[in-house]
Amino acid sequence: MTRVKICGCMRPEDALAAKEAGADFIGLMFAPESRRRLSIEQAQAVIAALGTPLSADRPELNRAFEGDAIAWFRHGAEALDRLLARKRPLTVGIFEDQTLDEANAIADECGLDLIQLSGRPSREGWADCLRANRPVIKTIEPSPSDGSDGIIDGLVPGTAVACLLDVSHGRGVAVDRAQAAALAARLPVWLAGGLTPENVSDAVREVRPWAVDVSSGVETDGAKDAAKIHAFVQAAKGAAVG
């Protein structure tokens, strides 16, 4: 079954709506340019509503997979499932072009479970994932001309535990589904951008991602909408992939 992340939660009621709907992850924005950026105090209130964080607990990872991107990210997906067995939803802090010192400090102060690095490759490299004090989801923005071989060659196993395909950065722009499906057929990927309760079932059937990620697609007038969150989670998890 496809996992679901409700990103850009700003209030405790957003997180609770996501939890009640059956979401697996919620995203809290700390990116400087995001309109959804939270203060430390706001983030702490959202996280507290979900119960005790896993905090600095890290899943055990077999370093023998470091030389094989496909095996590594499959192994990372299994590690995340083990964390989900302990707590659901997990909280993810999203950072863009910020220092790892800042991200780590915020993760500790707020009690985040995971870190997502969504900045430019020139500012956030794969090696930075190793400096994070939480497991990392690394956002990648493939070129339209990239095939799955080219994308996989650009991944660095042994660093992040997951990779998220996103060309949107909160703007509602969809990833090319054929390109995403070719990659998802080989390793577990997260799919973001342009997803809504109305189209996520088709996206899941066509791409077969490990997880889907939504923010603006479950909002009304710029705020999270509990009915849309519920509809999105049900559509994503109910999509038959056969």
GIZI-V729477 format. One record per residue. N is the residue number from 1. RES is the residue in one letter. PHI is phi in whole degrees, -180 to 180 (999 if undefined). D_LAST is the distance of its C-alpha to the last C-alpha in whole Angstrom. Layout:
N|RES|PHI|D_LAST ; N|RES|PHI|D_LAST
This chain:
1|M|999|11 ; 2|T|-69|13 ; 3|R|-84|16 ; 4|V|-130|19 ; 5|K|-116|22 ; 6|I|-99|25 ; 7|C|-98|27 ; 8|G|74|31 ; 9|C|-68|32 ; 10|M|-118|36 ; 11|R|-132|36 ; 12|P|-55|36 ; 13|E|-67|35 ; 14|D|-65|32 ; 15|A|-65|31 ; 16|L|-69|31 ; 17|A|-64|29 ; 18|A|-66|26 ; 19|K|-63|26 ; 20|E|-65|27 ; 21|A|-77|23 ; 22|G|102|22 ; 23|A|-66|22 ; 24|D|-97|22 ; 25|F|-141|24 ; 26|I|-124|27 ; 27|G|-108|29 ; 28|L|-117|33 ; 29|M|-88|34 ; 30|F|-123|38 ; 31|A|-64|38 ; 32|P|-59|41 ; 33|E|-92|40 ; 34|S|-81|38 ; 35|R|-70|39 ; 36|R|-96|36 ; 37|R|-61|38 ; 38|L|-105|40 ; 39|S|-79|43 ; 40|I|-58|43 ; 41|E|-66|44 ; 42|Q|-64|41 ; 43|A|-64|38 ; 44|Q|-60|40 ; 45|A|-67|40 ; 46|V|-65|36 ; 47|I|-65|36 ; 48|A|-62|38 ; 49|A|-65|36 ; 50|L|-96|33 ; 51|G|101|35 ; 52|T|-72|36 ; 53|P|-74|35 ; 54|L|-73|34 ; 55|S|56|36 ; 56|A|-85|37 ; 57|D|-63|35 ; 58|R|-119|33 ; 59|P|-69|30 ; 60|E|-72|31 ; 61|L|-122|30 ; 62|N|-84|31 ; 63|R|-68|33 ; 64|A|-64|32 ; 65|F|-88|29 ; 66|E|-59|31 ; 67|G|-86|31 ; 68|D|-133|28 ; 69|A|-61|26 ; 70|I|-64|22 ; 71|A|-64|23 ; 72|W|-63|25 ; 73|F|-75|23 ; 74|R|-66|20 ; 75|H|-63|23 ; 76|G|-63|24 ; 77|A|-64|20 ; 78|E|-64|21 ; 79|A|-65|24 ; 80|L|-66|23 ; 81|D|-63|21 ; 82|R|-66|24 ; 83|L|-67|26 ; 84|L|-65|24 ; 85|A|-68|24 ; 86|R|-95|28 ; 87|K|-156|28 ; 88|R|-148|26 ; 89|P|-84|26 ; 90|L|-83|27 ; 91|T|-98|30 ; 92|V|-120|30 ; 93|G|-94|33 ; 94|I|-102|33 ; 95|F|-127|35 ; 96|E|-137|36 ; 97|D|56|39 ; 98|Q|-112|41 ; 99|T|-73|42 ; 100|L|-68|41 ; 101|D|-61|44 ; 102|E|-66|43 ; 103|A|-62|39 ; 104|N|-64|40 ; 105|A|-64|43 ; 106|I|-66|41 ; 107|A|-59|38 ; 108|D|-68|41 ; 109|E|-69|43 ; 110|C|-90|40 ; 111|G|85|38 ; 112|L|-67|35 ; 113|D|-91|32 ; 114|L|-140|31 ; 115|I|-119|32 ; 116|Q|-116|30 ; 117|L|-103|32 ; 118|S|-122|32 ; 119|G|-86|35 ; 120|R|-70|36 ; 121|P|-55|36 ; 122|S|-71|40 ; 123|R|-107|40 ; 124|E|-134|37 ; 125|G|-90|36 ; 126|W|-62|34 ; 127|A|-63|37 ; 128|D|-63|38 ; 129|C|-60|34 ; 130|L|-73|37 ; 131|R|-92|39 ; 132|A|-76|37 ; 133|N|-95|38 ; 134|R|-137|34 ; 135|P|-58|31 ; 136|V|-115|30 ; 137|I|-99|27 ; 138|K|-105|28 ; 139|T|-80|28 ; 140|I|-124|27 ; 141|E|-120|28 ; 142|P|-69|27 ; 143|S|-71|29 ; 144|P|-57|28 ; 145|S|-89|29 ; 146|D|-73|27 ; 147|G|-89|24 ; 148|S|-63|22 ; 149|D|-62|25 ; 150|G|-65|28 ; 151|I|-66|26 ; 152|I|-64|25 ; 153|D|-62|29 ; 154|G|-86|30 ; 155|L|-80|28 ; 156|V|-121|31 ; 157|P|-64|29 ; 158|G|92|31 ; 159|T|-116|32 ; 160|A|-72|29 ; 161|V|-93|26 ; 162|A|-154|24 ; 163|C|-125|24 ; 164|L|-117|23 ; 165|L|-88|23 ; 166|D|-157|25 ; 167|V|-110|28 ; 168|S|-95|28 ; 169|H|52|30 ; 170|G|83|30 ; 171|R|-97|31 ; 172|G|77|28 ; 173|V|-95|27 ; 174|A|-85|23 ; 175|V|-74|22 ; 176|D|-61|21 ; 177|R|-70|18 ; 178|A|-64|18 ; 179|Q|-64|20 ; 180|A|-65|18 ; 181|A|-66|15 ; 182|A|-63|17 ; 183|L|-75|18 ; 184|A|-65|15 ; 185|A|-70|14 ; 186|R|-111|17 ; 187|L|-153|18 ; 188|P|-72|17 ; 189|V|-123|18 ; 190|W|-99|19 ; 191|L|-116|19 ; 192|A|-135|22 ; 193|G|105|24 ; 194|G|74|24 ; 195|L|-88|21 ; 196|T|-141|22 ; 197|P|-59|20 ; 198|E|-80|20 ; 199|N|-114|18 ; 200|V|-69|16 ; 201|S|-61|13 ; 202|D|-63|13 ; 203|A|-62|14 ; 204|V|-64|11 ; 205|R|-67|8 ; 206|E|-79|11 ; 207|V|-96|12 ; 208|R|59|10 ; 209|P|-75|13 ; 210|W|-70|14 ; 211|A|-148|16 ; 212|V|-118|18 ; 213|D|-132|21 ; 214|V|-137|23 ; 215|S|-136|27 ; 216|S|-64|29 ; 217|G|-69|26 ; 218|V|-120|26 ; 219|E|-118|30 ; 220|T|-128|33 ; 221|D|54|36 ; 222|G|82|35 ; 223|A|-124|34 ; 224|K|-60|31 ; 225|D|-115|30 ; 226|A|-59|29 ; 227|A|-66|27 ; 228|K|-70|25 ; 229|I|-60|24 ; 230|H|-62|23 ; 231|A|-64|21 ; 232|F|-66|20 ; 233|V|-62|19 ; 234|Q|-65|17 ; 235|A|-68|15 ; 236|A|-66|14 ; 237|K|-79|13 ; 238|G|-92|12 ; 239|A|-68|9 ; 240|A|-82|6 ; 241|V|-107|4 ; 242|G|50|0
